[in-house]
């Protein structure tokens, strides 16, 4: 699977607040999930990305992709996901169920922005992830433009 284009990454993972009335090109903020799956045996990591599809969130595409890989359940894996938006409540529940079913995976999530974090259901989704020991960290501006820009060339944290 190919990596996200540099320009797309820069536009979509930029978490600075937009200024009203700012002149210049406007673009829609889309939902992307970039991931790195790293086997603990030192093998080469697998990297890829997903964008929301019609009626299917990027998180669900990610879950389906990992499940289809037929990973060795005797092997441990680190999985790091970088999202443009934090998961919705439904995706949070599905990520928790996925992580419980795949106990050989250690899942970490970095989000560029929180999605509707002031709404009760969205807070509960984030709390469910936290209670299930799936950390969700919000990337700071240096992360979204610097460290996590490594997503383009290596997905390192």
WOGI-V594886 format. One line per field, one symbol per residue. ss: DSSP state (h for helix, s for strand, l for the rest). phi: phi as a letter, one per 30 degrees, with the letter a starting at -180 (. if undefined). burial: I if it has 24 or more other ideal C-beta (glycine too) atoms within 12 Angstrom, else O. A space follows every 50 residues. Layout:
ss = ???
phi = ???
burial = ???
This chain:
ss = lllllhhhhhhhhllllllllllllllllllssssssssllllllsssss slsllslhhhhhhhhhhhllllllllssssssssslllhhhhhhhhhhhh hlllsssssssssllllllhhhhhhhhhhhhllllsssllhhhhhlhhhh hhlllll
phi = .dcddeddeeddcdcdddddiddkdcbddccbbcbbccdddidddcbaab cecdiadeddededdddddiddddccbcbccccdbdddeddedddddddd dcddcccbbccdbdchdddeddddddddedddicdcccddedddcceddd edbahcc
burial = OOIIOOOOIOIIIIIOOOOOOOOOOOOOOIIIIIIIIIOOOOOOIIIIII IIOOOOIIIIIIIOIIOOOOIOOOOOIIIIIIIIIIIIIOIIIIIIOIIO OIOOIOIIIIIIIIIOOOOOOIOOIIOIIOOIOIOIIIIOOOOIOOOIII IIOOIOI
